[in-house]
Amino acid sequence: MKTSLSISKEALYSALGIGIFTLFYGLLSGLLEFWMAPVAFITSAFYAGYGSKQNTSVNVSLSFGMGIIWGLIAYSLFQIQNMNMLLWTSLVFGVMAFIAIILQGTILSFTRIPAWLLSWGTFMEISLNKPITNWPLFVVELSACMLLGIYFLDFGSNLFKKFMYIWFPGKMSSEKSSIDDDKQNSQS
């Protein structure tokens, strides 16, 4: 019975890079006492899954900024008293989403709506469920965590992977198959 566990070089180097940079991010966010540290994982996963290239990182970052601005506006509108909150919040979300898409399609074409809406949603999820006592610090920390997701976790793990390919350029699959062949020949 032949059982072999094979992993591609791409998967191995990606796993190592993500693991190492996540470890360092955990240490950094712990030292800086970032209570929103998991936001970086959201933005990192979004950026990687969105298929963004390094040359679009500025566009995505600015879109995250627009989402935070949108969050501040929406949160302020939610503070208006004597409103039917279900109707009011639905109206605010609907109108603001409409305006965001119009703006992105016209004067803010450099932005990316998925990043804008992800940032806005993240802002709303946190601010509506946790009392915020220091708004400037909240905005700075949220922004920092979002940007660290792209520029530290994604870019760092990609850089690590590039270095691994430079340092270990040989093919793993050929090395692995020669080891499997030796095992199979010795069993015959």
C-alpha positions in Angstrom: 0.0 0.0 0.0 1.5 3.2 -1.1 0.6 6.3 0.8 2.3 9.6 0.2 1.5 13.1 1.3 2.5 15.6 -1.3 2.3 19.3 -1.1 3.2 21.7 -3.8 6.0 24.1 -3.4 3.5 27.0 -3.9 1.3 25.7 -1.1 4.2 25.0 1.2 5.8 28.4 0.7 2.4 30.2 1.0 1.6 28.3 4.2 5.1 29.2 5.7 4.8 32.8 4.7 1.3 33.3 6.0 2.1 31.4 9.2 5.3 33.4 9.9 3.7 36.8 9.2 0.6 35.9 11.2 2.9 35.1 14.1 4.7 38.4 13.8 1.4 40.2 13.4 0.0 38.6 16.5 3.1 39.7 18.5 2.9 43.3 17.0 -0.8 43.7 17.6 -0.4 42.4 21.1 2.4 44.8 21.9 0.4 47.7 20.5 -2.8 46.5 22.2 -4.9 46.4 19.1 -8.2 45.0 20.2 -9.3 45.1 16.5 -6.4 42.9 15.3 -8.6 40.4 13.6 -9.7 43.1 11.1 -6.3 42.5 9.4 -7.3 38.9 8.7 -10.5 40.1 7.1 -8.8 42.6 4.8 -5.9 40.2 4.1 -8.3 37.5 3.1 -10.4 39.9 1.0 -7.3 41.3 -0.8 -5.9 37.9 -1.6 -9.4 36.5 -2.6 -10.2 39.6 -4.6 -7.2 38.7 -6.7 -5.6 42.1 -6.2 -2.2 42.8 -7.5 0.3 44.9 -5.7 -0.3 47.8 -8.1 -4.0 48.0 -6.9 -3.2 48.2 -3.2 -3.4 52.0 -3.1 -6.9 51.8 -4.8 -8.1 49.2 -2.3 -6.6 51.2 0.6 -8.3 54.3 -0.5 -11.5 52.3 -0.8 -11.1 51.1 2.8 -10.7 54.8 3.8 -14.0 55.6 2.0 -15.7 52.8 3.9 -14.5 54.3 7.2 -15.8 57.7 6.1 -19.1 56.1 5.2 -19.2 54.3 8.5 -18.7 57.6 10.4 -21.5 59.2 8.3 -23.9 56.3 8.8 -23.2 56.1 12.6 -23.9 59.8 12.9 -27.2 59.4 11.1 -28.2 56.6 13.4 -27.9 58.9 16.4 -30.9 60.9 15.3 -33.6 60.5 17.9 -37.3 59.6 17.5 -36.9 57.6 14.3 -38.3 54.2 13.4 -34.9 52.6 13.6 -35.7 49.6 11.4 -37.0 51.9 8.6 -34.3 54.6 9.3 -31.3 52.3 9.3 -32.6 50.4 6.2 -33.1 53.8 4.4 -29.6 55.0 5.4 -27.9 51.8 4.3 -29.8 51.7 1.0 -29.3 55.4 0.1 -25.6 55.4 1.1 -24.9 52.2 -0.8 -26.6 53.7 -3.9 -24.5 56.9 -3.5 -21.3 54.9 -3.0 -21.8 53.0 -6.3 -22.7 56.2 -8.2 -19.6 57.9 -6.8 -17.3 55.0 -7.7 -18.8 54.9 -11.2 -18.1 58.7 -11.7 -15.8 60.9 -9.7 -14.2 58.2 -7.5 -13.5 55.7 -10.2 -10.1 54.8 -8.6 -12.0 53.2 -5.7 -13.1 49.5 -5.5 -16.7 49.0 -4.3 -16.1 45.6 -2.7 -13.3 47.1 -0.6 -15.4 50.2 0.2 -18.4 48.1 1.3 -16.3 45.6 3.2 -14.7 48.4 5.2 -18.0 50.1 5.8 -19.6 46.9 7.0 -16.6 46.1 9.3 -16.9 49.6 10.7 -20.6 49.3 11.3 -20.3 45.8 12.8 -17.8 47.0 15.4 -19.3 50.4 16.2 -22.8 49.2 16.6 -21.8 46.3 18.9 -19.1 47.8 21.1 -19.2 51.2 22.8 -16.5 53.5 21.3 -15.1 55.9 23.9 -12.3 57.4 21.8 -13.4 57.9 18.2 -10.1 59.3 16.8 -8.2 56.3 18.2 -10.9 53.9 16.9 -10.6 55.3 13.4 -6.7 55.2 13.5 -6.6 51.7 14.9 -9.3 50.4 12.4 -7.4 52.0 9.5 -4.0 50.6 10.8 -5.4 47.1 11.1 -7.0 47.2 7.6 -3.8 48.4 6.1 -1.6 45.9 8.0 -3.8 43.1 6.5 -2.7 44.2 3.0 0.8 45.6 3.5 2.1 43.3 6.3 0.2 40.0 6.0 -0.3 39.8 2.2 2.8 41.6 1.0 5.0 40.1 3.7 3.9 36.5 3.0 4.3 37.1 -0.8 7.8 38.5 -0.3 8.7 35.5 1.9 7.4 33.2 -0.9 9.5 35.0 -3.5 12.6 34.6 -1.4 11.9 30.9 -0.8 11.8 30.4 -4.6 15.1 32.2 -4.9 16.7 30.3 -2.1 15.3 26.9 -3.1 14.7 27.0 -6.9 14.7 23.1 -7.4 11.5 21.3 -8.0 10.0 19.5 -5.1 7.9 17.1 -7.2 10.9 15.6 -9.0 12.7 15.2 -5.6 9.6 13.6 -4.1 9.0 11.3 -7.1 12.6 10.0 -7.0 12.2 9.2 -3.3 8.9 7.4 -4.0 10.6 5.5 -6.9 13.4 4.4 -4.5 10.8 3.2 -2.0 8.8 1.4 -4.6 11.9 -0.3 -6.0 13.1 -1.4 -2.6 9.6 -3.0 -1.9 9.7 -5.0 -5.2 
